[in-house]
Structures are given as structure tokens and as C-alpha cells.
Amino acid sequence: MADCQLTRTHSFPTDLATTKLHTLVGKFQESYGNMIETVTWADDKRSATAEGKMFTAQFGVTDTALNAEIELKGFAAKMAKGMIQQKLDKTVTEEFPA
């Protein structure tokens, strides 16, 4: 089960929502680049998995919603849960305003 999660509905065309997802994942990489080991995109480029020693994150976009889930691994990561959730909320709001 995800420690941090967010679902945001949107009304963007599919291509624009996908572009915004790529921007969102790019911002996630900028913020946590030193902790990210891999980012793997699905064939349709509408979902991605980012993995590191302290987390696994899933990002995906559908025709109507963006979904983000982060599973934190280890005590230190879980202690930062509130800060990570706030950063996730802020970054998602920049690309997918409520």
C-alpha cells in the first residue's frame, strides 16, 4: 500500500495530459535525482515507475485523472512522509491544477 498518494481529475486532452505527466516526472527526478536509481516508462508513455533505495513511485495518467503513489522503504523515509506528501501535492498542483 502506498504511503503517499494523490489522484487528481483533469480535463486536458490526452496528449497534453501525457506531456504534463512527463513534466511532473521530470520535476520529481530533479527534486530527488540523487535518490532515484531508475525511471521506467510504459510503452504508451502514459505511466512511469521510479525506483530508489528508499522508495518506489508510480505515476500514471488516464483520459480523466492523474494518479501518483509512493511507497516509502525504511524508517528514515517513513519519517519524511509528511514532507514528501506536501512536495507531491505542490508539484502535482503546478501541472494539474485542481
C-alpha positions, 0 to 999 in steps of 0.5 A: 500500500502506498504511503503517499498518494494523490489522484487528481481529475483533469480535463486536458486532452490526452496528449497534453495530459501525457506531456504534463505527466512527463513534466511532473516526472521530470520535476520529481527526478530533479527534486530527488535525482540523487535518490532515484536509481531508475525511471521506467516508462510504459510503452504508451508513455502514459505511466512511469515507475521510479525506483530508489533505495528508499522508495518506489513511485508510480505515476500514471495518467488516464483520459480523466485523472492523474494518479501518483503513489509512493511507497516509502522503504525504511524508517528514515523515509517513513519519517519524511512522509509528511514532507514528501506528501506536501512536495507531491501535492505542490508539484502535482498542483503546478501541472494539474491544477485542481 
